[in-house]
Amino acid sequence: MVSGTVGTGTALGAVLVSLLAAPAQAVTPADTDGPGARPAAAVAAAPDDAGLRAILRTARTQGAPGAMARIDDNGTVHRLVEGLADRATRRTISTNDRFRVGSITKTFSAVVLLQLVDEGKLKLDTSVNSYLPGLLPDNRITVRHILSHRSGLYDYTNDLFARTVPGFEAVRTKVFSYRDLVKLSLRKARTNAPGAAYSYSNTNFVVAGLLIEKLTGHGVAAEYKKRIFTPLSLADTVYVHPDATIPGRHANGYLTPDAAGAALVDSTRQTASWAQSAGAIISTPHDLDVFLSALARGKLMSAAQLTQMKKWTQVNSNTAYGLGLRRRDLSCGISVYGHTGTVQGYYSYAFTTKDGKRSLTALANTSNNTKVLNTMYRTLEPAFCGKSAAASAVRGATRSGGPATAPPERHEDIAPGITRD
């Protein structure tokens, strides 16, 4: 089942109109204001819907029940879907469906904390323990270290989900406190000294949630809503923890078991309490596109804090990490900004150009499937580089390793310390 439409966006409220009103032209040159950023290279290619659709189809053949993508390009909307939102009812997946965004939540959490820096309530280079006395074993761990995954705090999800389905079923209905999760992390040695190296860890953004609650006196749900959801009119974005259901129309998630050939597990219903401020937001492609466009255009924080967010640590040949923000460097010479997300049953990708004029959100409703993970990664090329990159992206989706510009992923945002074949 396939559908794809392209059309002109309609008025969706004053905020959205202001975000999407600029005339459609080229994708902006790459960022050049941080270490490792690519040289600027103007690109005028339109998104390649055919190439993007081929990648979504490949994800389906590799085990995803459904896959979808939405591009918002200066008021022109591209919607592409393949397959099913619900295997039981056989309903076709839709770009209007809500889904669990996983670690894209980290960007929301970072935005709240950077707003608190703007308000004078937080300093990036101050010890976390200055705000949360005694929480961490090392006073040298700063807020910046937490937001850039350079704290050295061990990721507790490596232990929770070393065995994928049993690990998930053990926590599906559990409700953890933030401090419960930090304690799970502190049972293990740290991975590095504070600031010494990048090491992705969900523990960092659990600490971010604690900071938000301590500094505002409110739960993260209230702060997300007040600071981001409501101002941007993100009507389909919610944080329902510890409720286990996704409200309204949504795509079901299907977790791939570790045993080859075992039946997919419907993982839609869960508290996501193991993730919280590291990964429990629910949203739609439209809302994520609006959020990232607003972020890139400087509508969510001061220019000074956006600059801090984009101070990069190089992760590999084409990926860098800032403060709750990833940068991907593409084959056509541009860089895009956003985050990936994994929560049981969902792989998501949400990225935008430097100027926020073109944004992509893509989803496959499965996880623990490395082939699908790598295939969905390649949606960025046709979305932002057009036909010149689409052919190599499609070819890369069907062979091990992929094109030279897209080194294969071996780790998810869940249990990142576990290498997957």
C-alpha positions as CSV (number, residue, x, y, z in Angstrom):
1,M,0.0,0.0,0.0
2,V,1.5,3.3,-1.1
3,S,0.3,6.9,-1.1
4,G,2.2,10.1,-1.7
5,T,0.9,13.6,-2.0
6,V,2.5,17.0,-2.5
7,G,0.6,20.2,-1.8
8,T,0.7,23.7,-0.6
9,G,0.3,24.0,3.2
10,T,-2.7,25.8,4.6
11,A,-2.9,28.3,7.4
12,L,-2.3,26.5,10.7
13,G,-2.3,29.4,13.1
14,A,-0.1,32.5,13.4
15,V,3.0,30.7,14.7
16,L,3.1,28.0,12.0
17,V,2.4,30.6,9.2
18,S,5.4,32.6,10.4
19,L,7.6,29.5,10.4
20,L,6.7,28.4,6.9
21,A,6.1,31.7,5.1
22,A,9.5,32.3,3.5
23,P,9.8,31.7,-0.3
24,A,10.9,28.2,-1.3
25,Q,14.4,28.1,-2.8
26,A,17.6,26.2,-2.1
27,V,18.5,24.3,0.9
28,T,20.9,26.4,2.9
29,P,24.7,25.8,3.0
30,A,26.2,23.7,5.7
31,D,27.0,25.1,9.1
32,T,30.5,26.3,9.3
33,D,30.6,27.6,12.9
34,G,31.8,24.5,14.7
35,P,34.6,21.9,14.6
36,G,34.1,19.3,12.0
37,A,31.4,21.2,10.1
38,R,31.5,20.9,6.3
39,P,32.4,23.7,4.0
40,A,29.3,25.7,2.7
41,A,27.9,24.3,-0.6
42,A,24.7,25.7,-2.1
43,V,22.2,23.0,-3.0
44,A,19.0,23.8,-5.0
45,A,17.8,20.2,-5.5
46,A,14.1,19.6,-4.7
47,P,13.3,16.6,-2.5
48,D,13.2,13.3,-4.5
49,D,9.9,11.7,-3.6
50,A,10.5,8.6,-5.8
51,G,13.9,8.0,-4.1
52,L,12.4,8.5,-0.7
53,R,9.5,6.1,-1.4
54,A,11.9,3.4,-2.6
55,I,13.7,3.6,0.7
56,L,10.4,3.3,2.7
57,R,9.6,0.3,0.6
58,T,12.9,-1.3,1.3
59,A,12.3,-0.8,5.1
60,R,9.1,-2.8,4.7
61,T,10.8,-5.7,2.9
62,Q,13.3,-5.7,5.7
63,G,10.7,-6.2,8.4
64,A,9.0,-2.9,9.2
65,P,5.2,-3.2,9.1
66,G,5.0,0.4,7.9
67,A,7.2,3.4,7.1
68,M,6.4,7.0,6.4
69,A,8.0,10.4,5.8
70,R,6.9,14.0,5.7
71,I,8.9,16.9,4.3
72,D,7.9,20.5,5.0
73,D,9.6,22.6,2.4
74,N,8.7,26.3,2.7
75,G,5.0,25.6,2.7
76,T,5.1,22.7,0.2
77,V,4.4,19.4,2.0
78,H,5.5,16.0,0.8
79,R,3.8,13.0,2.4
80,L,4.8,9.4,1.6
81,V,3.6,6.2,3.3
82,E,4.2,2.5,2.9
83,G,2.5,-0.3,4.7
84,L,0.6,-0.6,8.0
85,A,0.0,1.3,11.2
86,D,-1.8,-1.6,12.7
87,R,-1.2,-5.2,11.7
88,A,-4.4,-6.4,13.4
89,T,-6.8,-4.0,11.7
90,R,-4.6,-3.6,8.5
91,R,-5.0,0.2,8.7
92,T,-2.6,2.0,6.4
93,I,0.0,4.1,8.2
94,S,-0.5,7.9,7.9
95,T,1.7,10.9,8.3
96,N,-1.1,12.2,10.7
97,D,-0.4,9.3,13.1
98,R,1.1,9.9,16.5
99,F,4.0,7.7,17.5
100,R,6.6,7.5,20.3
101,V,9.5,9.7,19.2
102,G,12.1,8.1,21.5
103,S,15.3,10.1,21.9
104,I,14.1,13.1,19.8
105,T,12.7,13.9,23.3
106,K,16.3,14.8,24.2
107,T,16.2,17.9,22.0
108,F,13.0,19.1,23.7
109,S,14.6,18.6,27.1
110,A,17.8,20.5,26.0
111,V,15.6,23.4,24.7
112,V,13.9,23.7,28.1
113,L,17.3,23.8,29.9
114,L,18.8,26.3,27.5
115,Q,15.7,28.5,28.1
116,L,16.5,28.3,31.8
117,V,20.0,29.4,31.0
118,D,18.5,32.4,29.2
119,E,16.4,33.1,32.3
120,G,19.5,33.1,34.5
121,K,18.4,30.0,36.4
122,L,21.1,27.7,35.1
123,K,24.7,27.8,34.0
124,L,26.1,25.3,31.5
125,D,29.5,25.0,33.1
126,T,28.4,24.6,36.7
127,S,28.4,21.3,38.4
128,V,25.2,19.3,38.3
129,N,25.7,18.7,42.0
130,S,25.4,22.5,42.6
131,Y,21.7,22.2,41.6
132,L,21.1,18.6,42.8
133,P,23.4,18.1,45.8
134,G,24.8,14.6,46.1
135,L,23.2,13.2,43.0
136,L,26.3,12.4,41.1
137,P,29.6,10.9,42.3
138,D,31.8,13.5,40.8
139,N,31.4,17.3,41.3
140,R,33.3,17.9,38.0
141,I,30.3,16.7,35.9
142,T,28.7,19.9,34.6
143,V,25.4,20.6,32.9
144,R,27.2,20.9,29.6
145,H,28.7,17.4,30.0
146,I,25.2,16.0,30.6
147,L,23.7,17.7,27.5
148,S,26.6,16.7,25.3
149,H,26.9,13.0,26.4
150,R,30.4,13.7,27.9
151,S,29.6,13.0,31.5
152,G,30.9,9.5,31.5
153,L,27.7,8.2,33.3
154,Y,26.9,4.6,32.3
155,D,23.8,4.0,30.3
156,Y,21.5,1.8,32.5
157,T,19.5,0.8,29.4
158,N,22.4,-1.4,28.4
159,D,21.4,-3.7,31.3
160,L,17.7,-3.3,31.1
161,F,17.6,-4.3,27.4
162,A,20.5,-6.6,27.0
163,R,17.8,-9.1,26.0
164,T,15.4,-7.2,23.9
165,V,11.9,-8.6,24.4
166,P,12.3,-10.0,28.0
167,G,13.9,-6.7,29.0
168,F,11.0,-4.8,27.5
169,E,8.3,-7.0,29.1
170,A,10.0,-6.6,32.5
171,V,9.5,-2.8,32.4
172,R,6.5,-2.4,30.1
173,T,4.2,-1.4,33.0
174,K,6.8,-0.3,35.6
175,V,6.9,3.3,36.9
176,F,10.4,4.5,37.8
177,S,11.4,7.7,39.5
178,Y,14.3,9.7,37.9
179,R,16.4,8.8,40.9
180,D,15.7,5.1,40.5
181,L,17.1,5.3,37.0
182,V,20.2,7.3,38.1
183,K,20.8,4.6,40.8
184,L,20.7,1.9,38.1
185,S,23.4,3.9,36.3
186,L,25.6,4.4,39.3
187,R,25.9,0.6,39.9
188,K,28.4,0.6,37.1
189,A,31.7,2.3,36.6
190,R,31.7,5.4,34.5
191,T,32.8,5.2,30.9
192,N,35.2,8.2,31.1
193,A,36.3,11.2,33.1
194,P,34.0,14.2,32.8
195,G,34.5,15.9,29.5
196,A,37.1,13.4,28.3
197,A,35.0,11.7,25.6
198,Y,31.6,11.4,23.9
199,S,29.7,8.4,25.2
200,Y,25.9,8.4,24.4
201,S,23.9,7.6,27.6
202,N,20.2,7.9,28.4
203,T,21.3,8.6,32.0
204,N,22.4,12.1,31.0
205,F,18.9,13.1,30.0
206,V,17.3,11.5,33.0
207,V,19.5,14.0,34.9
208,A,18.3,16.7,32.6
209,G,14.7,15.9,33.6
210,L,15.7,16.2,37.3
211,L,17.3,19.6,36.6
212,I,14.1,20.8,34.9
213,E,11.9,19.7,37.8
214,K,14.3,21.2,40.4
215,L,14.7,24.5,38.7
216,T,11.1,25.1,37.7
217,G,9.2,23.4,40.5
218,H,7.1,21.6,37.9
219,G,7.1,18.2,36.2
220,V,8.6,18.0,32.7
221,A,5.2,17.5,31.2
222,A,4.1,21.0,32.3
223,E,7.3,22.6,31.2
224,Y,7.3,21.0,27.7
225,K,3.7,22.2,27.3
226,K,4.2,25.7,28.5
227,R,7.5,26.4,26.8
228,I,7.3,24.4,23.5
229,F,4.0,22.6,22.8
230,T,1.6,25.5,23.3
231,P,3.7,28.4,21.9
232,L,4.3,26.4,18.7
233,S,0.7,25.0,18.5
234,L,1.9,21.4,18.6
235,A,-1.6,20.1,19.1
236,D,-0.6,16.4,18.5
237,T,2.5,16.4,20.8
238,V,2.0,15.0,24.3
239,Y,3.9,13.7,27.3
240,V,1.6,11.3,29.1
241,H,4.0,9.4,31.4
242,P,3.1,7.2,33.3
243,D,0.0,6.6,31.2
244,A,0.8,3.6,29.0
245,T,-1.5,4.5,26.0
246,I,-0.9,6.7,23.0
247,P,-4.0,9.0,22.8
248,G,-5.8,9.4,19.5
249,R,-4.9,8.0,16.1
250,H,-1.5,6.5,16.2
251,A,0.9,4.0,14.6
252,N,1.4,0.8,16.6
253,G,5.0,-0.1,17.4
254,Y,6.4,-3.6,16.7
255,L,9.5,-4.8,18.5
256,T,11.7,-7.3,16.7
257,P,12.8,-10.2,18.9
258,D,16.4,-11.2,19.2
259,A,15.7,-14.7,17.9
260,A,15.7,-14.7,14.1
261,G,12.3,-15.4,12.6
262,A,10.4,-14.9,15.9
263,A,7.1,-13.0,15.7
264,L,7.0,-9.3,16.1
265,V,5.8,-8.1,19.5
266,D,3.2,-5.2,19.7
267,S,5.1,-2.8,22.0
268,T,2.7,0.2,21.6
269,R,1.3,0.0,25.1
270,Q,4.0,0.9,27.7
271,T,4.7,3.5,30.4
272,A,8.0,4.5,28.7
273,S,9.0,5.1,32.3
274,W,12.5,3.8,31.7
275,A,13.0,6.8,29.3
276,Q,10.9,9.8,30.6
277,S,12.8,13.0,29.7
278,A,15.3,11.0,27.6
279,G,12.6,9.5,25.4
280,A,8.9,9.5,26.3
281,I,7.4,12.3,24.1
282,I,4.6,11.3,21.6
283,S,4.3,13.4,18.5
284,T,3.6,13.5,14.7
285,P,5.7,14.2,11.6
286,H,4.0,17.6,11.2
287,D,4.7,18.7,14.8
288,L,8.3,17.5,14.8
289,D,8.9,19.4,11.5
290,V,7.5,22.6,13.1
291,F,9.5,22.1,16.3
292,L,12.8,21.7,14.5
293,S,12.1,24.5,12.1
294,A,11.4,26.8,15.0
295,L,14.5,25.7,16.8
296,A,16.7,26.4,13.7
297,R,15.1,29.8,13.2
298,G,16.0,30.9,16.7
299,K,12.4,31.0,17.9
300,L,12.9,28.9,21.1
301,M,16.0,30.5,22.7
302,S,18.4,33.3,22.3
303,A,21.0,33.3,19.6
304,A,23.7,32.9,22.3
305,Q,22.1,29.7,23.6
306,L,21.5,28.3,20.0
307,T,25.3,28.8,19.5
308,Q,26.0,26.8,22.6
309,M,23.6,24.1,21.4
310,K,25.7,23.8,18.2
311,K,29.1,23.5,19.8
312,W,29.9,20.1,18.3
313,T,31.8,17.0,19.4
314,Q,32.6,14.9,16.4
315,V,31.2,11.3,16.7
316,N,32.2,9.8,13.4
317,S,32.9,10.8,9.8
318,N,29.5,12.4,9.2
319,T,27.9,12.9,12.6
320,A,28.5,15.4,15.4
321,Y,26.7,16.0,18.7
322,G,26.0,19.4,20.3
323,L,23.7,19.9,23.3
324,G,20.8,17.5,22.8
325,L,21.2,18.0,19.0
326,R,22.8,15.9,16.3
327,R,24.4,17.2,13.1
328,R,24.5,14.9,10.0
329,D,26.8,15.8,7.1
330,L,25.3,14.6,3.8
331,S,26.8,13.6,0.5
332,C,25.8,16.8,-1.3
333,G,27.8,19.0,1.1
334,I,25.1,20.3,3.4
335,S,24.6,19.5,7.1
336,V,21.2,18.9,8.8
337,Y,20.3,19.2,12.4
338,G,17.9,17.2,14.6
339,H,17.9,13.9,16.4
340,T,17.2,10.2,15.9
341,G,14.8,8.3,18.1
342,T,14.4,4.7,19.2
343,V,11.8,3.4,21.6
344,Q,10.5,-0.2,21.4
345,G,8.8,-0.6,18.1
346,Y,9.7,2.8,16.6
347,Y,12.7,4.2,14.6
348,S,12.3,7.9,13.9
349,Y,14.4,10.5,12.2
350,A,13.7,14.3,12.5
351,F,16.1,16.8,10.9
352,T,16.1,20.3,9.4
353,T,18.3,22.6,7.5
354,K,20.4,25.3,9.2
355,D,17.8,27.9,8.2
356,G,14.8,25.7,9.1
357,K,13.3,26.0,5.7
358,R,13.2,22.3,4.9
359,S,12.4,19.7,7.5
360,L,12.0,15.9,7.4
361,T,10.5,13.4,9.8
362,A,10.6,9.8,8.9
363,L,9.4,6.7,10.8
364,A,9.5,2.9,10.6
365,N,7.3,1.2,13.2
366,T,9.7,-1.5,14.3
367,S,13.0,-1.5,16.2
368,N,15.8,-4.0,17.1
369,N,16.3,-4.4,13.3
370,T,19.6,-3.1,12.1
371,K,18.8,-3.3,8.4
372,V,15.7,-1.1,8.9
373,L,17.7,1.2,11.2
374,N,20.3,1.8,8.4
375,T,17.7,2.1,5.7
376,M,15.7,4.8,7.5
377,Y,19.0,6.7,8.1
378,R,19.2,7.0,4.3
379,T,16.0,9.0,4.1
380,L,18.0,12.1,4.7
381,E,19.8,12.0,1.3
382,P,16.7,12.2,-1.0
383,A,14.9,14.5,1.3
384,F,17.7,17.1,1.5
385,C,20.0,16.3,-1.5
386,G,17.5,15.3,-4.1
387,K,17.9,12.9,-7.0
388,S,21.7,13.3,-7.1
389,A,21.9,11.4,-3.8
390,A,18.8,9.3,-3.9
391,A,20.2,6.5,-6.1
392,S,23.2,5.9,-3.9
393,A,20.9,6.0,-0.8
394,V,18.6,3.4,-2.3
395,R,21.5,1.2,-3.3
396,G,23.0,1.6,0.2
397,A,19.8,0.4,1.8
398,T,20.1,-2.9,0.0
399,R,23.7,-3.8,0.7
400,S,25.9,-4.1,3.8
401,G,27.7,-0.9,4.7
402,G,26.0,1.4,2.3
403,P,27.6,4.4,0.6
404,A,30.8,5.9,1.9
405,T,28.9,8.9,3.2
406,A,26.7,6.8,5.4
407,P,28.7,4.5,7.7
408,P,26.5,1.7,9.0
409,E,24.9,2.1,12.3
410,R,25.6,-0.7,14.8
411,H,23.9,0.8,17.9
412,E,20.5,2.2,18.8
413,D,19.6,5.0,21.1
414,I,18.3,2.2,23.4
415,A,21.2,0.2,25.0
416,P,23.8,2.0,22.9
417,G,26.6,-0.1,24.4
418,I,25.2,-3.3,22.7
419,T,26.5,-3.9,19.2
420,R,23.9,-5.2,16.8
421,D,24.5,-7.3,13.7
